Amino acid sequence: MHALAKRYSDDLLFTIIDINQHPLMPSLAGLHAGGGISVENLRTGELFPYLDDISATELEGFIIGLIKGAVALWDGLRPSDVSHDEL
């Protein structure tokens, strides 16, 4: 992942968050409490979360999808691990 982060460092921000120390951070990056990967476009501030486990090869495909506009921008809604049907 380090080589991948370095290759795209001019345009994208790669950050590792320890969810044990910062349990609220994943939801601020569009991720579930269990974590995942969220890519931020440094030029626009847009976030693109990826919620499944991912390898470096799959992440590069995800990044190429971002560049081509094929990946949906995060809608700002925080994902929830609990659904509420009482309403």
N, C-alpha and C positions, 0 to 999 in steps of 0.2 A: 504493500500500500504506500510505503514511503516514496518509492520512485514515481508512482502515479500522482501522488500529491505534489511532488516537486515539479513534474511535467506541466501540471495545470495551475501552479501556484499564482500566476499573474492574474488569473480570472476567477479562481474558486478558492474558498477557504475550507480547509480540512481541520477539524478540531475533534479531540477526543474528550469526552465528558465522563467522569466517574460518577455513575448514577447512584452509587452508595453514598457519596459525599454531597451530591447535588441532585436529589430525587425529582425536583420540579423541572430541571432543565430539558429533559426530552420533550415534554409537552410544549415547551416554548419553541422547539425546533420542528414541530409537527410530527413527533414520534410517540409511540406508545411507551408506557412506563418501563417496559423491558429493553428499550433502546432501539437501535437501528442506525441508519446513516442518513444524514441530512446535508445536502450540498447547498451552499450559499453562493450566488452570483455576486461577486464583489462590485461589479459595475452597476447593478440594479438593486441589490439588497434582497432579491427574490430568493425564497427557500424552496428546495425540492427534496422532500423526504422520501427515503426508500425504506420500507418497513420490514422487509424480509432479510434473512441472512444473505450475505453477498461475498463473493470472492473478488480479488483485484481485477480479474478479467471481466466479470459481470459489472463491476463498478465502472470500468472504463466504457463499457457499452452504454451504461446509464448516462455517463457524462457526455458521450457522443450524442445520445438522444437529446440531452439538454441543449447542446450546441445546435442541433438540427431543429429544435422546437417541437420534438415529438414527446416530451415529458411534460405532464401537467404541473403547473405552478401550484404550490401549496395554497389552499383556499383560506388559510388563517384559522380554521376550526381545529381545536385541539382534539386529537383522537382520545377515545375513552375506552378503557378496558372493561367498563361496566356499563351495561345498557339499562336505562331506566324506562320502565313501561307503566309507571304509576300515573302518568298524566293522561 
